[in-house]
Amino acid sequence: MTLHKLSAGSGYEYLTRQVAALDSTEKGRTVLADYYSAKGESPGLWIGSGLVGVDGLEDRDIVTADQMKHLFGTGSHPLTRAPLGAAYKVYDNSGVDGFNAEVARRIAAATDPEAKPPNDLFPRIRSEVARERFVAEHDREPASARELADALARYSRPRQTAVAGYDLTFSLVKSVSALWAVAPREVAEAMEAAHEAAVRDALAFIEREVLFTREGRNGARQVETRGLIATAFTHRDSRAGDPDLHTHVAVANKVQTRQGKWLSIFGTVLHEHVVAASETYNTALERRLSEALGLRFVERPRTARDKRPVREIEGVDLALCERWSQRRSDIVSRQCELAREFQKTHHRPPTPTEAVALAQQANLETREAKHEPRSCAEQRASWRAEAVGELEARRATWQIQHVRAEAQRQVRDVAIPADRLAEVVEWVVDGVVGRLSVTLSPNLDPVAEPVALRRSDGESVYRHTVRDRYTSQRVLDAEQRMVALAGRVDAFAWSPDDVELSVLAAPTRRCFAQPWAGGCRHRDGDQRCPGAARPCSGRIRKDDSDAGARGRVG
């Protein structure tokens, strides 16, 4: 799962532009006659527990473009347009001195409203206006293509945007998408159902553990909400045209407190839990595909050593996945060619928006024609130990979201029913945090808050989720050993006077700065020679002489 912010105004429109030509986002409430024969993508659906506070909408209702515009564009009720709390702030995004407005005026003057404008018109006019502004500002032409591109970016950059929501994208791994693409219809439908259920499992985790808002001065109180309000758009392919079943969940930045007050999402907690939510989806998807179709997942070979292994379906030919990856490589290669042509024509590199347009053009141009048994207690103990071991190996301290993500990975190979995964993961998390971890941020406040200032789990509303940090006794012991070794003074160490004499004598002595290579190449008397420092023994020494001689290698 990935997360991106959606800006207020038109930031959501890329979702509706991708839906099917006949679905409700384009033509009222017309429903697709056949999902598989539609030319575009499937229609968007309303989802989320927070819909209980939106009169007139229910879970799985079809989304319309007007509803998206009201909620994500202005922060209003999707049907009645009544404000949901404070309206989104409006910023002047016409660019520096009206740059974007001037570009729009010239494009309108140069095009026929009934005809499609040429592909190069927009970048050409942007370049012209940027060059004119640069000359007027500096009384000279841009010295290079990079200088012109930097000026264009500065002139056209929006000053500030309000956050209207978050795009959570849930994507299948390559082998699952490959199997889904070639499977018989009934198998593909079962895989789609498993994907949809896994998305809902991840969203339930977010609503249960992650979705908060804040009240009070400077947002001091972290309070619970009624749930998220979101639209889900399922897409069938990637921008490269490869099979890539994935779902965009556009989560509105409007939530209600338990008392019904409309506020915005506590974004910090959401960002911190992206990996944990992603692992929740991955675990749920594997388990549901295993239960529905008997699929088995194994770690993908040739995974980079510094990255987590990716698990793919056993038996799916990797050549098929690589074939669709090659398709992506072809597109990237063509996109690079188009970028070079763009720079040659417009005397500057493409902006990010223009780069996306070049990618879409490249897509069109390169498209081809048509264990042994264990008790429950033993399992829990093993998972907790393995989770702590992985945490210790990768970080010195951790937070609750790291524990949840690792717990999801540890239970993935175990035959746990999909509807009990969340319960088992919480067992592991409770054991890791409560018994195997050492808290580094204990609650030392002797005064207990009243019930009104506590969340449903008993925690104070003033104690934020992302605040607590943990480590293990093993990490603390290792740190103590390092501190003790660094404080030793019983080994040989040169005095400051010896060091100074050695430095003064350096120009007339042989340099051993590179003893493993037979000394350095500096000639006698060369002032650049680092001196007569002897070969390093690799042991750290520490003394109480002046600052210039502290903590040396000896």
FIMARSE-286390 format. One record per residue (C-alpha): x, y, z. Coordinates in Angstrom, 1 decimal. Layout:
N
VOVO     px     py     pz
VOVO      X      Y      Z
...
//
This chain:
554
VOVO     px     py     pz
VOVO    0.0    0.0    0.0
VOVO    1.2    3.5   -0.8
VOVO   -0.1    6.8    0.4
VOVO   -0.3   10.2   -1.4
VOVO   -2.0   13.4   -0.4
VOVO   -4.9   14.8   -2.5
VOVO   -5.0   18.5   -2.8
VOVO   -8.3   20.4   -2.4
VOVO   -9.9   21.6   -5.6
VOVO   -9.1   19.3   -8.5
VOVO   -6.6   17.0   -6.9
VOVO   -9.0   14.1   -7.0
VOVO   -9.8   14.3  -10.7
VOVO   -7.3   11.8  -11.9
VOVO   -9.3    9.1  -10.2
VOVO  -12.6   10.0  -12.0
VOVO  -10.8   10.4  -15.3
VOVO   -9.9    6.7  -15.3
VOVO  -13.3    5.3  -14.6
VOVO  -15.4    3.6  -17.3
VOVO  -17.0    5.8  -19.9
VOVO  -20.5    4.5  -19.0
VOVO  -20.3    4.5  -15.2
VOVO  -21.8    7.0  -12.8
VOVO  -18.9    9.4  -12.7
VOVO  -19.6   10.4  -16.2
VOVO  -23.3    9.9  -16.9
VOVO  -25.5   10.0  -13.9
VOVO  -26.3    6.7  -12.2
VOVO  -25.9    4.4  -15.3
VOVO  -24.4    1.2  -14.0
VOVO  -21.9   -0.9  -16.1
VOVO  -23.7   -3.7  -18.0
VOVO  -20.6   -5.9  -18.0
VOVO  -17.5   -5.3  -16.0
VOVO  -15.3   -7.2  -18.4
VOVO  -16.5   -5.7  -21.6
VOVO  -16.4   -2.1  -20.4
VOVO  -13.9    0.2  -22.2
VOVO  -12.7    1.9  -19.0
VOVO  -12.5    1.1  -15.3
VOVO  -15.2    0.0  -12.9
VOVO  -17.2    2.7  -11.1
VOVO  -16.2    4.1   -7.8
VOVO  -18.0    3.0   -4.6
VOVO  -18.5    4.8   -1.3
VOVO  -17.0    2.9    1.6
VOVO  -16.1    3.5    5.2
VOVO  -17.7    3.5    8.7
VOVO  -17.8    7.2    8.7
VOVO  -20.7    7.2    6.2
VOVO  -23.0    6.9    9.2
VOVO  -22.6   10.6    9.5
VOVO  -23.4   11.4    5.9
VOVO  -27.2   11.3    5.3
VOVO  -28.2    9.8    2.0
VOVO  -25.1    7.7    1.4
VOVO  -24.5    4.1    2.3
VOVO  -21.7    1.6    1.9
VOVO  -21.1    0.5   -1.7
VOVO  -23.3    3.3   -3.2
VOVO  -21.9    4.4   -6.6
VOVO  -19.9    7.6   -6.8
VOVO  -20.7   10.4   -9.1
VOVO  -18.4   13.2  -10.3
VOVO  -20.5   15.9   -8.6
VOVO  -20.3   14.0   -5.2
VOVO  -16.5   13.9   -5.5
VOVO  -16.4   17.5   -6.4
VOVO  -18.4   18.6   -3.4
VOVO  -16.5   16.4   -0.8
VOVO  -12.9   16.6   -2.1
VOVO  -13.2   19.9   -3.9
VOVO  -14.8   22.0   -1.2
VOVO  -15.2   19.9    1.9
VOVO  -19.0   19.8    1.7
VOVO  -21.6   17.1    2.0
VOVO  -21.5   15.0   -1.2
VOVO  -25.3   15.3   -1.7
VOVO  -26.6   18.5    0.0
VOVO  -23.4   20.6   -0.3
VOVO  -23.8   21.6    3.3
VOVO  -20.3   22.3    4.9
VOVO  -18.8   19.5    6.9
VOVO  -17.0   21.6    9.5
VOVO  -14.6   24.2    8.4
VOVO  -14.2   24.7    4.7
VOVO  -10.9   23.9    3.0
VOVO   -8.6   27.0    2.9
VOVO   -8.4   28.6   -0.5
VOVO   -5.0   29.7   -1.7
VOVO   -4.0   31.8   -4.7
VOVO   -2.5   29.2   -7.0
VOVO   -2.3   31.3  -10.2
VOVO    1.5   31.2   -9.9
VOVO    3.9   34.1   -9.4
VOVO    2.4   37.3  -10.8
VOVO   -0.4   35.4  -12.5
VOVO    1.9   33.1  -14.6
VOVO   -0.6   30.2  -14.9
VOVO   -3.4   32.6  -15.7
VOVO   -1.4   34.1  -18.5
VOVO   -0.5   30.7  -19.9
VOVO   -4.2   29.7  -19.9
VOVO   -5.2   32.9  -21.6
VOVO   -2.7   32.4  -24.5
VOVO   -3.7   28.8  -24.9
VOVO   -7.4   29.7  -25.1
VOVO   -6.6   32.4  -27.7
VOVO   -4.5   30.0  -29.8
VOVO   -6.9   27.0  -29.9
VOVO  -10.3   26.2  -31.4
VOVO  -12.7   25.2  -28.6
VOVO  -14.1   22.5  -30.9
VOVO  -10.7   20.9  -31.8
VOVO   -8.1   19.1  -29.8
VOVO   -5.0   21.3  -29.3
VOVO   -1.6   20.0  -30.6
VOVO    0.4   18.1  -28.0
VOVO    3.3   20.6  -28.0
VOVO    1.1   23.7  -27.6
VOVO    1.0   23.7  -23.8
VOVO    4.7   23.3  -23.2
VOVO    5.6   25.7  -26.0
VOVO    3.4   28.5  -24.5
VOVO    4.7   27.8  -21.0
VOVO    8.3   28.1  -22.3
VOVO    7.5   31.4  -24.1
VOVO    5.8   33.0  -21.0
VOVO    8.6   31.8  -18.7
VOVO   11.3   33.1  -21.0
VOVO    9.6   36.5  -21.2
VOVO    9.2   36.7  -17.5
VOVO   12.9   35.7  -17.0
VOVO   14.1   38.4  -19.4
VOVO   12.0   41.0  -17.8
VOVO   13.3   40.1  -14.4
VOVO   17.0   39.6  -15.2
VOVO   17.4   41.7  -18.3
VOVO   19.0   38.8  -20.1
VOVO   18.2   35.4  -21.7
VOVO   18.4   32.3  -19.6
VOVO   22.0   31.0  -19.7
VOVO   21.0   27.3  -20.0
VOVO   18.0   25.0  -20.4
VOVO   18.3   24.2  -16.7
VOVO   18.0   27.9  -15.7
VOVO   14.9   28.2  -17.9
VOVO   13.3   25.1  -16.4
VOVO   14.1   26.3  -12.8
VOVO   12.5   29.7  -13.6
VOVO    9.4   28.0  -15.1
VOVO    9.0   25.8  -12.0
VOVO    9.3   28.9   -9.8
VOVO    6.8   30.9  -11.7
VOVO    4.2   28.2  -12.0
VOVO    4.5   26.6   -8.5
VOVO    1.3   26.9   -6.4
VOVO    2.1   28.8   -3.2
VOVO    0.2   26.4   -1.0
VOVO   -2.6   23.8   -1.2
VOVO   -5.0   22.4    1.4
VOVO   -5.1   18.7    2.0
VOVO   -8.5   17.3    0.8
VOVO   -7.7   13.7    1.5
VOVO   -5.3   10.8    1.0
VOVO   -5.0    8.3   -1.8
VOVO   -4.3    4.8   -0.4
VOVO   -3.3    2.5   -3.3
VOVO   -3.5   -1.3   -2.7
VOVO   -1.7   -3.3   -5.4
VOVO   -1.2   -7.0   -6.0
VOVO    2.2   -8.4   -6.4
VOVO    3.3   -9.3   -9.9
VOVO    2.5  -13.0   -9.8
VOVO   -1.0  -12.4   -8.4
VOVO   -1.8   -9.9  -11.2
VOVO   -0.3  -12.2  -13.8
VOVO   -2.5  -15.2  -12.6
VOVO   -5.5  -12.9  -12.4
VOVO   -4.9  -11.7  -15.9
VOVO   -4.8  -15.2  -17.5
VOVO   -7.1  -17.1  -15.2
VOVO  -10.6  -18.3  -16.2
VOVO  -13.4  -15.9  -15.3
VOVO  -14.6  -17.7  -12.2
VOVO  -11.0  -17.8  -10.8
VOVO  -10.4  -14.2  -11.6
VOVO  -13.6  -13.2   -9.9
VOVO  -12.5  -15.2   -6.8
VOVO   -9.2  -13.3   -6.8
VOVO  -10.9  -10.0   -7.1
VOVO  -13.1  -10.9   -4.2
VOVO  -10.0  -11.8   -2.1
VOVO   -8.4   -8.5   -3.1
VOVO  -11.5   -6.5   -2.1
VOVO  -11.8   -8.3    1.2
VOVO   -8.1   -7.7    2.0
VOVO   -8.5   -4.0    1.2
VOVO  -11.4   -3.8    3.7
VOVO   -9.3   -5.7    6.3
VOVO   -6.6   -3.0    5.9
VOVO   -9.2   -0.2    6.1
VOVO  -10.7   -1.8    9.2
VOVO   -7.2   -1.8   10.8
VOVO   -6.8    1.9   10.0
VOVO  -10.1    2.8   11.5
VOVO   -9.5    0.7   14.6
VOVO   -5.8    1.7   15.3
VOVO   -4.8    4.7   13.2
VOVO   -7.7    7.0   12.4
VOVO   -7.7    9.9   14.9
VOVO   -8.3   13.6   14.9
VOVO   -7.2   16.3   17.3
VOVO   -8.9   18.8   19.5
VOVO   -7.8   21.6   21.8
VOVO   -5.1   24.2   21.4
VOVO   -2.4   23.1   19.0
VOVO   -4.2   19.8   18.7
VOVO   -3.2   18.6   22.2
VOVO   -5.9   16.0   22.5
VOVO   -5.9   13.0   20.2
VOVO   -9.5   11.7   20.0
VOVO  -11.3    8.9   18.3
VOVO  -13.5    9.2   15.3
VOVO  -16.6    7.5   13.8
VOVO  -14.6    6.1   10.9
VOVO  -13.3    7.1    7.5
VOVO  -15.3    8.4    4.5
VOVO  -13.8    7.2    1.3
VOVO  -14.4    6.3   -2.3
VOVO  -12.8    3.1   -3.8
VOVO  -11.8    2.9   -7.5
VOVO  -10.5   -0.5   -8.7
VOVO   -8.3   -0.3  -11.8
VOVO   -7.2   -3.2  -14.0
VOVO   -3.9   -2.1  -15.5
VOVO   -0.9    0.1  -14.9
VOVO    0.0    3.2  -16.8
VOVO    2.2    0.9  -18.9
VOVO   -0.9   -1.1  -19.9
VOVO    0.3   -4.2  -18.0
VOVO   -2.2   -6.2  -16.0
VOVO   -2.1   -4.6  -12.5
VOVO   -5.2   -5.1  -10.5
VOVO   -5.2   -2.4   -7.8
VOVO   -7.6   -0.2   -5.8
VOVO   -7.3    3.5   -5.1
VOVO   -9.1    4.4   -1.9
VOVO   -9.5    8.2   -1.7
VOVO  -10.0    9.0    2.0
VOVO  -11.6   12.3    2.7
VOVO   -9.9   14.6    5.1
VOVO  -13.2   14.9    7.0
VOVO  -13.9   12.8   10.0
VOVO  -16.4   13.1   12.9
VOVO  -15.6   12.8   16.6
VOVO  -17.7   10.4   18.6
VOVO  -19.7   13.5   19.6
VOVO  -20.4   14.4   16.0
VOVO  -17.9   17.3   15.5
VOVO  -16.4   17.5   12.0
VOVO  -12.6   17.8   12.0
VOVO   -9.6   16.7    9.9
VOVO   -7.6   13.5   10.1
VOVO   -4.5   13.4   12.4
VOVO   -2.2   12.9    9.4
VOVO    1.0   12.2   11.3
VOVO   -0.4    8.9   12.8
VOVO   -1.7    7.9    9.3
VOVO    1.7    8.5    7.7
VOVO    3.5    6.6   10.4
VOVO    1.3    3.5    9.9
VOVO    1.6    3.1    6.2
VOVO    3.9    0.1    6.4
VOVO    1.8   -1.6    9.1
VOVO   -1.4   -1.1    7.0
VOVO    0.4   -2.4    3.9
VOVO    1.5   -5.5    5.7
VOVO   -2.0   -6.0    7.0
VOVO   -3.3   -6.0    3.4
VOVO   -0.5   -8.4    2.2
VOVO   -1.2  -10.9    5.0
VOVO   -5.0  -10.8    4.5
VOVO   -4.6  -11.2    0.7
VOVO   -2.4  -14.3    1.0
VOVO   -4.7  -15.9    3.6
VOVO   -7.8  -15.2    1.6
VOVO   -6.3  -16.5   -1.7
VOVO   -5.1  -19.6    0.1
VOVO   -8.5  -20.3    1.6
VOVO  -10.4  -19.6   -1.7
VOVO   -8.1  -21.1   -4.3
VOVO   -5.5  -23.1   -2.4
VOVO   -2.6  -20.8   -3.5
VOVO    0.7  -21.0   -1.8
VOVO    3.2  -18.1   -1.5
VOVO    7.0  -18.3   -1.3
VOVO    9.7  -15.7   -1.2
VOVO   10.8  -14.4   -4.5
VOVO   14.4  -15.3   -5.5
VOVO   17.1  -12.7   -6.2
VOVO   15.6  -10.3   -3.6
VOVO   18.1   -7.5   -2.7
VOVO   19.9   -8.2    0.6
VOVO   18.9   -4.9    2.1
VOVO   15.2   -5.2    1.3
VOVO   12.4   -7.3    2.7
VOVO   11.7  -10.4    0.6
VOVO    8.7  -10.2   -1.8
VOVO    6.4  -13.2   -1.7
VOVO    4.9  -14.5   -4.9
VOVO    2.6  -17.3   -5.8
VOVO    4.4  -20.6   -6.1
VOVO    4.2  -22.1   -9.6
VOVO    3.6  -18.8  -11.5
VOVO    6.3  -18.6  -14.1
VOVO    8.5  -15.5  -13.3
VOVO    9.1  -15.2  -17.1
VOVO    5.5  -14.0  -17.4
VOVO    6.0  -11.4  -14.7
VOVO    9.3  -10.3  -16.4
VOVO    7.6  -10.1  -19.7
VOVO    5.2   -7.5  -18.4
VOVO    8.1   -5.8  -16.6
VOVO    9.9   -5.7  -20.0
VOVO    6.9   -3.8  -21.3
VOVO    7.5   -1.2  -18.7
VOVO   11.2   -1.0  -19.7
VOVO   10.2   -0.4  -23.3
VOVO    8.0    2.5  -22.2
VOVO   10.7    4.0  -20.0
VOVO   13.1    3.8  -22.9
VOVO   10.7    5.6  -25.2
VOVO    9.9    8.2  -22.6
VOVO   13.6    9.0  -22.3
VOVO   13.7    9.5  -26.1
VOVO   10.7   11.8  -25.9
VOVO   12.2   13.8  -23.1
VOVO   15.4   14.4  -25.2
VOVO   13.2   15.5  -28.1
VOVO   11.2   17.8  -25.8
VOVO   14.4   19.5  -24.5
VOVO   15.7   19.9  -28.0
VOVO   12.4   21.5  -29.1
VOVO   11.7   23.7  -26.0
VOVO   15.2   24.3  -24.8
VOVO   14.4   23.0  -21.3
VOVO   13.6   19.7  -19.6
VOVO   10.0   18.7  -19.1
VOVO    8.2   19.6  -15.8
VOVO    6.8   16.8  -13.7
VOVO    3.3   17.3  -15.3
VOVO    4.8   17.3  -18.8
VOVO    6.8   14.2  -17.9
VOVO    3.5   12.4  -17.1
VOVO    2.1   13.4  -20.5
VOVO    5.3   12.1  -22.2
VOVO    4.9    8.8  -20.3
VOVO    1.3    8.5  -21.5
VOVO    2.5    9.2  -25.1
VOVO    5.3    6.6  -24.7
VOVO    2.7    4.1  -23.5
VOVO    0.6    4.5  -26.7
VOVO    3.6    4.5  -29.0
VOVO    5.1    1.3  -27.6
VOVO    1.8   -0.6  -27.3
VOVO    1.8   -3.9  -29.2
VOVO   -1.1   -5.0  -31.4
VOVO   -3.7   -6.9  -29.7
VOVO    6.1  -26.6   10.5
VOVO    5.6  -29.1   12.5
VOVO    2.4  -28.9   14.7
VOVO    2.7  -26.4   17.6
VOVO    0.2  -25.4   20.3
VOVO   -1.3  -22.0   20.2
VOVO    0.9  -20.8   23.1
VOVO    4.0  -22.1   21.4
VOVO    3.0  -20.3   18.2
VOVO    2.4  -17.0   20.0
VOVO    5.7  -17.3   21.8
VOVO    7.6  -18.1   18.6
VOVO    6.0  -15.2   16.7
VOVO    6.7  -12.7   19.4
VOVO   10.4  -13.8   19.7
VOVO   10.8  -13.7   15.9
VOVO    9.2  -10.3   15.7
VOVO   11.5   -8.9   18.4
VOVO   14.5  -10.5   16.6
VOVO   13.6   -8.8   13.3
VOVO   13.1   -5.5   15.1
VOVO   16.4   -5.7   16.9
VOVO   18.2   -6.6   13.7
VOVO   16.9   -3.6   11.8
VOVO   16.5   -0.8   14.4
VOVO   17.6    0.2   17.9
VOVO   14.2    1.5   18.9
VOVO   10.8    0.9   17.5
VOVO    7.2    2.1   17.8
VOVO    3.9    0.4   17.7
VOVO    3.5    0.6   14.0
VOVO    6.8   -1.2   13.5
VOVO    5.7   -4.0   15.8
VOVO    2.4   -4.4   14.0
VOVO    4.1   -4.6   10.6
VOVO    6.5   -7.2   11.8
VOVO    3.7   -9.2   13.4
VOVO    1.9   -9.3   10.1
VOVO    5.0  -10.8    8.4
VOVO    5.5  -13.4   11.1
VOVO    2.0  -14.9   11.0
VOVO    1.8  -15.0    7.2
VOVO    3.0  -18.6    6.8
VOVO    0.6  -19.9    9.4
VOVO   -2.8  -21.4    8.6
VOVO   -4.9  -18.8   10.4
VOVO   -8.4  -18.2    9.2
VOVO   -8.7  -14.8    7.5
VOVO  -11.4  -13.6    9.9
VOVO   -9.1  -14.2   12.9
VOVO   -5.9  -12.6   11.6
VOVO   -6.5   -9.3   13.3
VOVO   -7.1  -11.0   16.6
VOVO   -3.9  -13.2   16.4
VOVO   -1.8  -10.2   15.3
VOVO   -2.9   -8.2   18.3
VOVO   -1.9  -11.1   20.5
VOVO    1.6  -11.0   19.1
VOVO    1.7   -7.2   19.4
VOVO    0.5   -7.2   23.0
VOVO    3.2   -9.8   23.9
VOVO    6.0   -7.9   22.1
VOVO    5.1   -4.5   23.6
VOVO    4.0   -5.8   27.0
VOVO    6.5   -8.5   27.8
VOVO    9.5   -8.4   25.4
VOVO   10.0   -4.7   24.9
VOVO   11.3   -2.0   27.2
VOVO    9.5    1.3   27.0
VOVO   11.6    4.4   26.5
VOVO    8.7    6.8   27.1
VOVO    6.9    5.7   30.3
VOVO    3.9    7.6   31.5
VOVO    5.2    9.3   34.6
VOVO    2.2   11.6   35.2
VOVO    0.8   10.7   38.6
VOVO   -2.5   12.4   37.9
VOVO   -5.0   10.2   36.1
VOVO   -7.4   11.9   33.6
VOVO  -11.1   11.5   34.1
VOVO  -13.1    9.2   31.8
VOVO  -14.1   12.1   29.5
VOVO  -10.4   12.6   28.7
VOVO   -9.7    9.0   27.9
VOVO  -10.1    7.1   24.7
VOVO  -12.0    3.8   24.5
VOVO   -8.7    1.8   25.1
VOVO   -8.2    3.7   28.4
VOVO   -5.3    5.9   27.1
VOVO   -5.3    9.6   27.8
VOVO   -6.3   11.8   24.9
VOVO   -3.1   13.8   25.6
VOVO   -0.9   10.7   24.9
VOVO   -0.5   10.6   21.1
VOVO    0.0    7.3   19.3
VOVO    3.2    8.1   17.6
VOVO    4.9    9.3   20.8
VOVO    5.8    6.0   22.5
VOVO    9.1    4.3   21.7
VOVO   10.4    0.9   22.7
VOVO   13.6   -1.2   22.6
VOVO   14.7   -4.5   24.1
VOVO   16.9   -5.5   27.0
VOVO   19.3   -7.0   24.5
VOVO   19.8   -3.7   22.7
VOVO   20.3   -1.9   26.0
VOVO   22.9   -4.4   27.1
VOVO   24.8   -4.1   23.8
VOVO   24.8   -0.3   24.2
VOVO   26.2   -0.6   27.7
VOVO   29.0   -2.8   26.5
VOVO   29.9   -0.3   23.8
VOVO   29.9    2.6   26.4
VOVO   32.1    0.5   28.7
VOVO   34.6   -0.3   26.0
VOVO   34.7    3.3   24.9
VOVO   35.6    4.4   28.4
VOVO   38.6    2.1   28.8
VOVO   41.9    3.9   29.5
VOVO   44.1    0.8   30.1
VOVO   45.5    0.5   26.5
VOVO   48.4    2.3   25.0
VOVO   47.6    5.8   23.9
VOVO   50.0    8.6   22.7
VOVO   50.2   11.7   24.8
VOVO   49.4   15.1   23.2
VOVO   53.1   16.0   23.2
VOVO   54.0   12.8   21.2
VOVO   51.2   13.5   18.7
VOVO   52.5   17.1   18.2
VOVO   56.1   15.9   17.7
VOVO   55.0   13.3   15.2
VOVO   53.1   15.9   13.2
VOVO   56.1   18.3   13.2
VOVO   58.4   15.4   12.1
VOVO   56.0   14.2    9.3
VOVO   57.7   16.0    6.3
VOVO   61.0   14.2    6.8
VOVO   59.6   10.7    7.6
VOVO   57.9    8.1    5.5
VOVO   54.1    8.2    5.5
VOVO   52.3    5.1    6.7
VOVO   48.8    6.5    6.1
VOVO   48.2    3.5    3.8
VOVO   50.4    0.7    5.3
VOVO   48.4   -2.0    3.5
VOVO   49.5   -0.4    0.2
VOVO   53.2   -0.1    1.2
VOVO   52.9    3.5    2.3
VOVO   51.8    6.6    0.4
VOVO   53.2    8.1   -2.8
VOVO   54.2   11.5   -1.3
VOVO   57.8   12.4   -1.6
VOVO   59.9   13.4    1.4
VOVO   59.2   17.0    2.3
VOVO   55.8   17.0    0.7
VOVO   53.6   19.2    2.9
VOVO   50.5   17.3    1.8
VOVO   51.7   14.1    3.5
VOVO   49.5   13.2    6.4
VOVO   52.6   12.3    8.5
VOVO   54.0    9.5   10.4
VOVO   50.9    8.1   11.9
VOVO   51.4    4.4   12.5
VOVO   49.0    1.7   11.0
VOVO   45.6    1.5   12.7
VOVO   45.1   -1.4   15.0
VOVO   41.3   -1.1   14.9
VOVO   40.9   -0.6   18.7
VOVO   39.3    2.5   20.1
VOVO   41.1    4.4   22.8
VOVO   40.1    7.3   25.0
VOVO   42.1    9.6   27.4
VOVO   41.6   12.8   29.3
VOVO   44.1   15.0   27.4
VOVO   43.0   18.0   25.4
VOVO   40.2   18.0   22.9
VOVO   42.5   17.6   19.9
VOVO   43.7   14.2   21.2
VOVO   40.5   12.7   22.5
VOVO   39.0    9.5   21.2
VOVO   41.8    8.6   18.8
VOVO   42.6    5.4   17.0
VOVO   45.7    3.7   18.5
//
